[in-house]
Amino acid sequence: MFFSKPFAAAVGAICMLAGAVNAYSGDATYYYTGLGNCGAQSKDTDFIVALSTQEYNNGAHCWKHIKVHYGGKTIDATVVDSCPGCSRYSIDLSPSAFKALAPLSAGRIPVTWSFA
């Protein structure tokens, strides 16, 4: 089957826009890890994330991966916990995941993220 270039370009643009709809903006902070709400023990060196209570959705996203973007850098983090103190679309990262984006001394950074 053959599609014209304009048709293929239009389909590609629609797919990109559909992906953009699933991007979220919020703040990222960091926390010291341990036993998460998904039931596993984590270490501060793991690239993990706690989602706000709304996004955590009673564990519906446990073990899913998210892509986090800040300052031209992108990391992949695994959902293992909820963050009751986080506002909607804000996330709490392990120290190592946060440090891959910014120094811990920053404390809080504005990020965009999406499910991988």
N, CA, C and O atoms as CSV, one atom per row, in Angstrom:
chain,resi,resn,atom,element,x,y,z
A,1,MET,N,N,0.849,-1.165,0.000
A,1,MET,CA,C,0.000,0.000,0.000
A,1,MET,C,C,0.898,1.232,0.000
A,1,MET,O,O,1.897,1.265,0.719
A,2,PHE,N,N,0.561,2.238,-0.789
A,2,PHE,CA,C,1.364,3.448,-0.931
A,2,PHE,C,C,0.552,4.651,-0.471
A,2,PHE,O,O,-0.607,4.805,-0.857
A,3,PHE,N,N,1.161,5.510,0.360
A,3,PHE,CA,C,0.519,6.741,0.794
A,3,PHE,C,C,1.330,7.923,0.283
A,3,PHE,O,O,2.557,7.856,0.200
A,4,SER,N,N,0.645,8.992,-0.054
A,4,SER,CA,C,1.337,10.188,-0.524
A,4,SER,C,C,2.144,10.803,0.617
A,4,SER,O,O,1.847,10.575,1.789
A,5,LYS,N,N,3.160,11.579,0.267
A,5,LYS,CA,C,3.987,12.233,1.283
A,5,LYS,C,C,3.167,13.179,2.165
A,5,LYS,O,O,3.353,13.188,3.382
A,6,PRO,N,N,2.248,13.990,1.569
A,6,PRO,CA,C,1.453,14.867,2.438
A,6,PRO,C,C,0.588,14.075,3.424
A,6,PRO,O,O,0.426,14.488,4.572
A,7,PHE,N,N,0.039,12.954,2.989
A,7,PHE,CA,C,-0.784,12.138,3.872
A,7,PHE,C,C,0.066,11.567,5.006
A,7,PHE,O,O,-0.327,11.617,6.171
A,8,ALA,N,N,1.215,11.034,4.659
A,8,ALA,CA,C,2.106,10.463,5.665
A,8,ALA,C,C,2.569,11.534,6.656
A,8,ALA,O,O,2.659,11.270,7.855
A,9,ALA,N,N,2.859,12.730,6.166
A,9,ALA,CA,C,3.276,13.828,7.041
A,9,ALA,C,C,2.149,14.218,7.987
A,9,ALA,O,O,2.392,14.490,9.163
A,10,ALA,N,N,0.921,14.247,7.485
A,10,ALA,CA,C,-0.234,14.594,8.316
A,10,ALA,C,C,-0.437,13.552,9.410
A,10,ALA,O,O,-0.699,13.900,10.562
A,11,VAL,N,N,-0.319,12.291,9.057
A,11,VAL,CA,C,-0.472,11.225,10.052
A,11,VAL,C,C,0.623,11.346,11.112
A,11,VAL,O,O,0.345,11.184,12.301
A,12,GLY,N,N,1.855,11.625,10.703
A,12,GLY,CA,C,2.958,11.805,11.650
A,12,GLY,C,C,2.704,12.963,12.589
A,12,GLY,O,O,2.952,12.857,13.790
A,13,ALA,N,N,2.209,14.078,12.052
A,13,ALA,CA,C,1.926,15.253,12.884
A,13,ALA,C,C,0.837,14.951,13.903
A,13,ALA,O,O,0.921,15.383,15.052
A,14,ILE,N,N,-0.183,14.213,13.486
A,14,ILE,CA,C,-1.270,13.847,14.397
A,14,ILE,C,C,-0.729,12.956,15.510
A,14,ILE,O,O,-1.092,13.131,16.672
A,15,CYS,N,N,0.126,12.012,15.171
A,15,CYS,CA,C,0.709,11.129,16.186
A,15,CYS,C,C,1.544,11.921,17.181
A,15,CYS,O,O,1.494,11.652,18.381
A,16,MET,N,N,2.313,12.899,16.695
A,16,MET,CA,C,3.121,13.724,17.588
A,16,MET,C,C,2.231,14.540,18.514
A,16,MET,O,O,2.524,14.663,19.703
A,17,LEU,N,N,1.151,15.097,17.984
A,17,LEU,CA,C,0.237,15.870,18.815
A,17,LEU,C,C,-0.443,14.993,19.846
A,17,LEU,O,O,-0.649,15.419,20.983
A,18,ALA,N,N,-0.794,13.779,19.468
A,18,ALA,CA,C,-1.424,12.861,20.414
A,18,ALA,C,C,-0.475,12.575,21.565
A,18,ALA,O,O,-0.914,12.488,22.711
A,19,GLY,N,N,0.806,12.428,21.292
A,19,GLY,CA,C,1.789,12.204,22.343
A,19,GLY,C,C,1.943,13.421,23.235
A,19,GLY,O,O,2.141,13.288,24.443
A,20,ALA,N,N,1.853,14.612,22.646
A,20,ALA,CA,C,2.007,15.841,23.416
A,20,ALA,C,C,0.871,16.024,24.404
A,20,ALA,O,O,1.059,16.653,25.445
A,21,VAL,N,N,-0.297,15.492,24.103
A,21,VAL,CA,C,-1.447,15.613,24.987
A,21,VAL,C,C,-1.153,14.931,26.311
A,21,VAL,O,O,-1.701,15.328,27.339
A,22,ASN,N,N,-0.306,13.922,26.310
A,22,ASN,CA,C,0.000,13.153,27.507
A,22,ASN,C,C,1.187,13.700,28.279
A,22,ASN,O,O,1.683,13.027,29.182
A,23,ALA,N,N,1.658,14.896,27.955
A,23,ALA,CA,C,2.766,15.502,28.689
A,23,ALA,C,C,2.207,16.348,29.829
A,23,ALA,O,O,1.198,17.035,29.673
A,24,TYR,N,N,2.875,16.285,30.969
A,24,TYR,CA,C,2.436,17.009,32.153
A,24,TYR,C,C,3.537,17.965,32.596
A,24,TYR,O,O,4.719,17.717,32.357
A,25,SER,N,N,3.147,19.044,33.234
A,25,SER,CA,C,4.101,20.010,33.778
A,25,SER,C,C,3.861,20.150,35.269
A,25,SER,O,O,2.719,20.238,35.720
A,26,GLY,N,N,4.931,20.169,36.021
A,26,GLY,CA,C,4.844,20.332,37.468
A,26,GLY,C,C,6.232,20.537,38.028
A,26,GLY,O,O,7.185,20.753,37.280
A,27,ASP,N,N,6.348,20.470,39.324
A,27,ASP,CA,C,7.647,20.603,39.979
A,27,ASP,C,C,8.171,19.220,40.333
A,27,ASP,O,O,7.403,18.296,40.599
A,28,ALA,N,N,9.482,19.097,40.331
A,28,ALA,CA,C,10.134,17.887,40.819
A,28,ALA,C,C,10.934,18.247,42.060
A,28,ALA,O,O,11.647,19.250,42.094
A,29,THR,N,N,10.800,17.422,43.060
A,29,THR,CA,C,11.594,17.506,44.272
A,29,THR,C,C,12.255,16.138,44.434
A,29,THR,O,O,12.118,15.281,43.561
A,30,TYR,N,N,12.965,15.926,45.533
A,30,TYR,CA,C,13.542,14.601,45.757
A,30,TYR,C,C,13.253,14.157,47.182
A,30,TYR,O,O,12.991,14.971,48.067
A,31,TYR,N,N,13.307,12.846,47.382
A,31,TYR,CA,C,13.085,12.268,48.703
A,31,TYR,C,C,14.010,11.076,48.891
A,31,TYR,O,O,14.475,10.475,47.924
A,32,TYR,N,N,14.266,10.746,50.144
A,32,TYR,CA,C,15.098,9.585,50.443
A,32,TYR,C,C,14.203,8.353,50.456
A,32,TYR,O,O,13.164,8.329,51.116
A,33,THR,N,N,14.616,7.354,49.732
A,33,THR,CA,C,13.784,6.205,49.399
A,33,THR,C,C,13.716,5.186,50.536
A,33,THR,O,O,14.308,5.365,51.600
A,34,GLY,N,N,12.992,4.141,50.277
A,34,GLY,CA,C,12.794,3.050,51.230
A,34,GLY,C,C,11.692,2.163,50.680
A,34,GLY,O,O,11.675,1.861,49.486
A,35,LEU,N,N,10.781,1.747,51.530
A,35,LEU,CA,C,9.654,0.930,51.095
A,35,LEU,C,C,8.593,1.832,50.480
A,35,LEU,O,O,8.038,2.696,51.160
A,36,GLY,N,N,8.310,1.633,49.202
A,36,GLY,CA,C,7.322,2.446,48.504
A,36,GLY,C,C,5.936,1.839,48.554
A,36,GLY,O,O,5.770,0.673,48.913
A,37,ASN,N,N,4.944,2.633,48.193
A,37,ASN,CA,C,3.558,2.164,48.206
A,37,ASN,C,C,3.286,1.047,47.203
A,37,ASN,O,O,2.281,0.347,47.324
A,38,CYS,N,N,4.161,0.865,46.218
A,38,CYS,CA,C,3.984,-0.239,45.270
A,38,CYS,C,C,4.482,-1.559,45.858
A,38,CYS,O,O,4.341,-2.610,45.233
A,39,GLY,N,N,5.069,-1.508,47.065
A,39,GLY,CA,C,5.429,-2.720,47.772
A,39,GLY,C,C,6.864,-3.175,47.647
A,39,GLY,O,O,7.183,-4.289,48.064
A,40,ALA,N,N,7.732,-2.373,47.099
A,40,ALA,CA,C,9.138,-2.775,46.947
A,40,ALA,C,C,10.057,-1.796,47.662
A,40,ALA,O,O,9.753,-0.611,47.800
A,41,GLN,N,N,11.177,-2.319,48.107
A,41,GLN,CA,C,12.218,-1.518,48.730
A,41,GLN,C,C,13.067,-0.901,47.621
A,41,GLN,O,O,13.446,-1.595,46.678
A,42,SER,N,N,13.366,0.375,47.720
A,42,SER,CA,C,14.210,1.062,46.737
A,42,SER,C,C,15.403,1.682,47.432
A,42,SER,O,O,15.406,1.885,48.646
A,43,LYS,N,N,16.426,1.979,46.629
A,43,LYS,CA,C,17.630,2.640,47.123
A,43,LYS,C,C,17.706,4.036,46.514
A,43,LYS,O,O,17.115,4.300,45.467
A,44,ASP,N,N,18.430,4.915,47.172
A,44,ASP,CA,C,18.586,6.285,46.689
A,44,ASP,C,C,19.281,6.333,45.329
A,44,ASP,O,O,19.166,7.328,44.614
A,45,THR,N,N,19.996,5.278,44.966
A,45,THR,CA,C,20.694,5.237,43.679
A,45,THR,C,C,19.796,4.758,42.531
A,45,THR,O,O,20.185,4.851,41.367
A,46,ASP,N,N,18.600,4.245,42.848
A,46,ASP,CA,C,17.648,3.817,41.806
A,46,ASP,C,C,16.991,5.043,41.177
A,46,ASP,O,O,16.758,6.041,41.858
A,47,PHE,N,N,16.698,4.971,39.906
A,47,PHE,CA,C,15.958,6.055,39.242
A,47,PHE,C,C,14.470,5.756,39.402
A,47,PHE,O,O,13.853,5.086,38.574
A,48,ILE,N,N,13.915,6.278,40.502
A,48,ILE,CA,C,12.513,6.028,40.814
A,48,ILE,C,C,11.781,7.344,41.014
A,48,ILE,O,O,12.382,8.407,41.165
A,49,VAL,N,N,10.443,7.228,41.007
A,49,VAL,CA,C,9.610,8.417,41.147
A,49,VAL,C,C,8.366,8.082,41.965
A,49,VAL,O,O,7.827,6.978,41.894
A,50,ALA,N,N,7.932,9.063,42.735
A,50,ALA,CA,C,6.652,9.020,43.425
A,50,ALA,C,C,5.749,10.031,42.722
A,50,ALA,O,O,6.109,11.197,42.564
A,51,LEU,N,N,4.584,9.571,42.308
A,51,LEU,CA,C,3.620,10.454,41.643
A,51,LEU,C,C,2.700,11.093,42.679
A,51,LEU,O,O,2.494,10.544,43.761
A,52,SER,N,N,2.152,12.251,42.341
A,52,SER,CA,C,1.160,12.870,43.221
A,52,SER,C,C,0.024,11.866,43.425
A,52,SER,O,O,-0.185,10.971,42.606
A,53,THR,N,N,-0.695,12.027,44.517
A,53,THR,CA,C,-1.762,11.085,44.848
A,53,THR,C,C,-2.756,10.921,43.701
A,53,THR,O,O,-3.220,9.812,43.436
A,54,GLN,N,N,-3.085,12.027,43.015
A,54,GLN,CA,C,-4.037,11.944,41.900
A,54,GLN,C,C,-3.503,11.069,40.773
A,54,GLN,O,O,-4.229,10.221,40.254
A,55,GLU,N,N,-2.246,11.261,40.389
A,55,GLU,CA,C,-1.679,10.472,39.290
A,55,GLU,C,C,-1.345,9.053,39.731
A,55,GLU,O,O,-1.426,8.124,38.928
A,56,TYR,N,N,-0.973,8.874,40.987
A,56,TYR,CA,C,-0.675,7.534,41.500
A,56,TYR,C,C,-1.910,6.640,41.373
A,56,TYR,O,O,-1.804,5.455,41.058
A,57,ASN,N,N,-3.075,7.225,41.621
A,57,ASN,CA,C,-4.366,6.561,41.369
A,57,ASN,C,C,-4.441,5.181,42.030
A,57,ASN,O,O,-4.732,4.180,41.375
A,58,ASN,N,N,-4.177,5.151,43.328
A,58,ASN,CA,C,-4.251,3.898,44.095
A,58,ASN,C,C,-3.388,2.787,43.523
A,58,ASN,O,O,-3.754,1.614,43.599
A,59,GLY,N,N,-2.261,3.139,42.958
A,59,GLY,CA,C,-1.324,2.142,42.454
A,59,GLY,C,C,-1.516,1.740,41.010
A,59,GLY,O,O,-0.847,0.823,40.533
A,60,ALA,N,N,-2.412,2.401,40.305
A,60,ALA,CA,C,-2.687,2.029,38.905
A,60,ALA,C,C,-1.450,2.171,38.015
A,60,ALA,O,O,-1.377,1.540,36.960
A,61,HIS,N,N,-0.472,2.996,38.427
A,61,HIS,CA,C,0.715,3.229,37.595
A,61,HIS,C,C,1.986,2.592,38.161
A,61,HIS,O,O,3.086,2.875,37.686
A,62,CYS,N,N,1.839,1.737,39.172
A,62,CYS,CA,C,3.016,1.066,39.727
A,62,CYS,C,C,3.797,0.356,38.628
A,62,CYS,O,O,3.227,-0.337,37.786
A,63,TRP,N,N,5.110,0.544,38.656
A,63,TRP,CA,C,6.090,-0.093,37.772
A,63,TRP,C,C,6.110,0.488,36.364
A,63,TRP,O,O,6.914,0.057,35.537
A,64,LYS,N,N,5.245,1.457,36.074
A,64,LYS,CA,C,5.328,2.132,34.771
A,64,LYS,C,C,6.529,3.069,34.787
A,64,LYS,O,O,6.996,3.495,35.843
A,65,HIS,N,N,7.007,3.373,33.606
A,65,HIS,CA,C,8.132,4.283,33.470
A,65,HIS,C,C,7.636,5.639,33.001
A,65,HIS,O,O,6.669,5.735,32.245
A,66,ILE,N,N,8.312,6.686,33.460
A,66,ILE,CA,C,8.033,8.027,32.959
A,66,ILE,C,C,9.345,8.623,32.447
A,66,ILE,O,O,10.428,8.280,32.919
A,67,LYS,N,N,9.221,9.516,31.477
A,67,LYS,CA,C,10.341,10.310,30.980
A,67,LYS,C,C,10.195,11.686,31.602
A,67,LYS,O,O,9.134,12.305,31.517
A,68,VAL,N,N,11.261,12.164,32.228
A,68,VAL,CA,C,11.258,13.472,32.890
A,68,VAL,C,C,12.246,14.373,32.164
A,68,VAL,O,O,13.383,13.974,31.913
A,69,HIS,N,N,11.814,15.596,31.824
A,69,HIS,CA,C,12.632,16.539,31.058
A,69,HIS,C,C,12.866,17.820,31.867
A,69,HIS,O,O,11.944,18.393,32.447
A,70,TYR,N,N,14.134,18.246,31.883
A,70,TYR,CA,C,14.496,19.507,32.521
A,70,TYR,C,C,15.826,19.983,31.951
A,70,TYR,O,O,16.776,19.206,31.860
A,71,GLY,N,N,15.897,21.232,31.575
A,71,GLY,CA,C,17.145,21.850,31.148
A,71,GLY,C,C,17.866,21.112,30.038
A,71,GLY,O,O,19.096,21.047,30.038
A,72,GLY,N,N,17.130,20.561,29.102
A,72,GLY,CA,C,17.729,19.833,27.990
A,72,GLY,C,C,18.140,18.403,28.335
A,72,GLY,O,O,18.704,17.703,27.494
A,73,LYS,N,N,17.866,17.969,29.546
A,73,LYS,CA,C,18.188,16.605,29.979
A,73,LYS,C,C,16.901,15.795,30.116
A,73,LYS,O,O,15.837,16.339,30.413
A,74,THR,N,N,17.018,14.489,29.895
A,74,THR,CA,C,15.881,13.579,30.038
A,74,THR,C,C,16.330,12.344,30.796
A,74,THR,O,O,17.397,11.789,30.537
A,75,ILE,N,N,15.495,11.925,31.738
A,75,ILE,CA,C,15.758,10.671,32.454
A,75,ILE,C,C,14.527,9.778,32.365
A,75,ILE,O,O,13.424,10.236,32.068
A,76,ASP,N,N,14.740,8.505,32.626
A,76,ASP,CA,C,13.672,7.517,32.720
A,76,ASP,C,C,13.607,7.084,34.179
A,76,ASP,O,O,14.621,6.695,34.759
A,77,ALA,N,N,12.422,7.152,34.773
A,77,ALA,CA,C,12.252,6.757,36.171
A,77,ALA,C,C,11.056,5.819,36.290
A,77,ALA,O,O,10.088,5.930,35.538
A,78,THR,N,N,11.135,4.901,37.238
A,78,THR,CA,C,10.079,3.913,37.466
A,78,THR,C,C,9.191,4.363,38.615
A,78,THR,O,O,9.688,4.782,39.661
A,79,VAL,N,N,7.873,4.277,38.423
A,79,VAL,CA,C,6.910,4.637,39.463
A,79,VAL,C,C,6.896,3.540,40.531
A,79,VAL,O,O,6.583,2.385,40.241
A,80,VAL,N,N,7.242,3.917,41.778
A,80,VAL,CA,C,7.241,2.954,42.874
A,80,VAL,C,C,6.513,3.472,44.116
A,80,VAL,O,O,6.414,2.762,45.117
A,81,ASP,N,N,6.005,4.701,44.055
A,81,ASP,CA,C,5.473,5.309,45.272
A,81,ASP,C,C,4.496,6.424,44.929
A,81,ASP,O,O,4.391,6.861,43.783
A,82,SER,N,N,3.789,6.869,45.956
A,82,SER,CA,C,2.932,8.045,45.824
A,82,SER,C,C,3.533,9.169,46.648
A,82,SER,O,O,4.328,8.938,47.559
A,83,CYS,N,N,3.142,10.382,46.314
A,83,CYS,CA,C,3.638,11.565,47.011
A,83,CYS,C,C,2.437,12.379,47.485
A,83,CYS,O,O,1.949,13.241,46.753
A,84,PRO,N,N,1.956,12.117,48.701
A,84,PRO,CA,C,0.785,12.851,49.198
A,84,PRO,C,C,0.997,14.354,49.288
A,84,PRO,O,O,0.033,15.115,49.201
A,85,GLY,N,N,2.242,14.799,49.461
A,85,GLY,CA,C,2.526,16.229,49.570
A,85,GLY,C,C,2.723,16.933,48.243
A,85,GLY,O,O,2.875,18.154,48.205
A,86,CYS,N,N,2.722,16.174,47.147
A,86,CYS,CA,C,2.926,16.767,45.821
A,86,CYS,C,C,1.608,17.282,45.252
A,86,CYS,O,O,0.574,16.625,45.364
A,87,SER,N,N,1.657,18.455,44.644
A,87,SER,CA,C,0.468,18.951,43.957
A,87,SER,C,C,0.304,18.177,42.651
A,87,SER,O,O,1.227,17.496,42.204
A,88,ARG,N,N,-0.848,18.284,42.061
A,88,ARG,CA,C,-1.142,17.541,40.841
A,88,ARG,C,C,-0.072,17.802,39.780
A,88,ARG,O,O,0.314,18.947,39.547
A,89,TYR,N,N,0.395,16.747,39.150
A,89,TYR,CA,C,1.424,16.735,38.101
A,89,TYR,C,C,2.836,17.004,38.621
A,89,TYR,O,O,3.780,17.019,37.831
A,90,SER,N,N,3.004,17.214,39.911
A,90,SER,CA,C,4.344,17.331,40.470
A,90,SER,C,C,4.801,15.944,40.900
A,90,SER,O,O,3.981,15.070,41.181
A,91,ILE,N,N,6.119,15.749,40.949
A,91,ILE,CA,C,6.681,14.433,41.228
A,91,ILE,C,C,7.803,14.546,42.258
A,91,ILE,O,O,8.380,15.615,42.459
A,92,ASP,N,N,8.091,13.433,42.895
A,92,ASP,CA,C,9.172,13.327,43.856
A,92,ASP,C,C,10.137,12.261,43.333
A,92,ASP,O,O,9.743,11.107,43.160
A,93,LEU,N,N,11.370,12.626,43.086
A,93,LEU,CA,C,12.365,11.727,42.516
A,93,LEU,C,C,13.329,11.227,43.583
A,93,LEU,O,O,13.504,11.864,44.622
A,94,SER,N,N,13.952,10.082,43.319
A,94,SER,CA,C,15.047,9.631,44.175
A,94,SER,C,C,16.191,10.633,44.022
A,94,SER,O,O,16.258,11.343,43.018
A,95,PRO,N,N,17.085,10.700,45.001
A,95,PRO,CA,C,18.204,11.646,44.888
A,95,PRO,C,C,19.021,11.467,43.607
A,95,PRO,O,O,19.399,12.454,42.977
A,96,SER,N,N,19.297,10.224,43.218
A,96,SER,CA,C,20.119,10.029,42.012
A,96,SER,C,C,19.385,10.475,40.750
A,96,SER,O,O,20.005,11.029,39.842
A,97,ALA,N,N,18.091,10.245,40.682
A,97,ALA,CA,C,17.321,10.692,39.514
A,97,ALA,C,C,17.295,12.217,39.461
A,97,ALA,O,O,17.469,12.803,38.393
A,98,PHE,N,N,17.079,12.860,40.606
A,98,PHE,CA,C,17.066,14.319,40.650
A,98,PHE,C,C,18.425,14.874,40.229
A,98,PHE,O,O,18.502,15.811,39.435
A,99,LYS,N,N,19.518,14.275,40.778
A,99,LYS,CA,C,20.879,14.755,40.470
A,99,LYS,C,C,21.224,14.600,38.991
A,99,LYS,O,O,22.089,15.316,38.486
A,100,ALA,N,N,20.571,13.689,38.296
A,100,ALA,CA,C,20.818,13.550,36.858
A,100,ALA,C,C,20.249,14.737,36.085
A,100,ALA,O,O,20.620,14.975,34.936
A,101,LEU,N,N,19.343,15.483,36.729
A,101,LEU,CA,C,18.729,16.653,36.093
A,101,LEU,C,C,19.297,17.966,36.622
A,101,LEU,O,O,19.504,18.912,35.861
A,102,ALA,N,N,19.548,18.020,37.931
A,102,ALA,CA,C,20.003,19.261,38.574
A,102,ALA,C,C,20.672,18.902,39.895
A,102,ALA,O,O,20.468,17.806,40.416
A,103,PRO,N,N,21.478,19.826,40.446
A,103,PRO,CA,C,22.086,19.536,41.756
A,103,PRO,C,C,21.015,19.468,42.852
A,103,PRO,O,O,20.002,20.164,42.785
A,104,LEU,N,N,21.248,18.633,43.845
A,104,LEU,CA,C,20.285,18.514,44.944
A,104,LEU,C,C,20.022,19.860,45.609
A,104,LEU,O,O,18.934,20.092,46.135
A,105,SER,N,N,21.017,20.750,45.588
A,105,SER,CA,C,20.855,22.063,46.211
A,105,SER,C,C,19.753,22.889,45.546
A,105,SER,O,O,19.251,23.839,46.147
A,106,ALA,N,N,19.370,22.539,44.314
A,106,ALA,CA,C,18.260,23.245,43.647
A,106,ALA,C,C,16.956,22.997,44.407
A,106,ALA,O,O,16.102,23.880,44.477
A,107,GLY,N,N,16.801,21.806,44.973
A,107,GLY,CA,C,15.639,21.497,45.800
A,107,GLY,C,C,14.341,21.252,45.055
A,107,GLY,O,O,13.657,20.257,45.295
A,108,ARG,N,N,14.006,22.148,44.162
A,108,ARG,CA,C,12.749,22.066,43.395
A,108,ARG,C,C,13.016,22.627,42.007
A,108,ARG,O,O,13.582,23.710,41.860
A,109,ILE,N,N,12.599,21.871,40.983
A,109,ILE,CA,C,12.801,22.319,39.599
A,109,ILE,C,C,11.505,22.120,38.807
A,109,ILE,O,O,10.767,21.169,39.067
A,110,PRO,N,N,11.223,22.994,37.857
A,110,PRO,CA,C,10.044,22.807,37.007
A,110,PRO,C,C,10.360,21.782,35.903
A,110,PRO,O,O,11.340,21.935,35.174
A,111,VAL,N,N,9.540,20.754,35.788
A,111,VAL,CA,C,9.788,19.693,34.807
A,111,VAL,C,C,8.550,19.454,33.957
A,111,VAL,O,O,7.442,19.867,34.299
A,112,THR,N,N,8.773,18.781,32.847
A,112,THR,CA,C,7.676,18.170,32.109
A,112,THR,C,C,7.944,16.673,32.142
A,112,THR,O,O,9.096,16.241,32.193
A,113,TRP,N,N,6.886,15.892,32.114
A,113,TRP,CA,C,7.060,14.447,32.140
A,113,TRP,C,C,5.892,13.776,31.437
A,113,TRP,O,O,4.821,14.359,31.267
A,114,SER,N,N,6.129,12.539,31.037
A,114,SER,CA,C,5.086,11.746,30.378
A,114,SER,C,C,5.354,10.274,30.624
A,114,SER,O,O,6.485,9.876,30.904
A,115,PHE,N,N,4.317,9.476,30.518
A,115,PHE,CA,C,4.495,8.031,30.646
A,115,PHE,C,C,5.256,7.551,29.414
A,115,PHE,O,O,4.943,7.937,28.287
A,116,ALA,N,N,6.247,6.717,29.640
A,116,ALA,CA,C,7.090,6.215,28.556
A,116,ALA,C,C,6.387,5.107,27.777
A,116,ALA,O,O,6.951,4.566,26.826
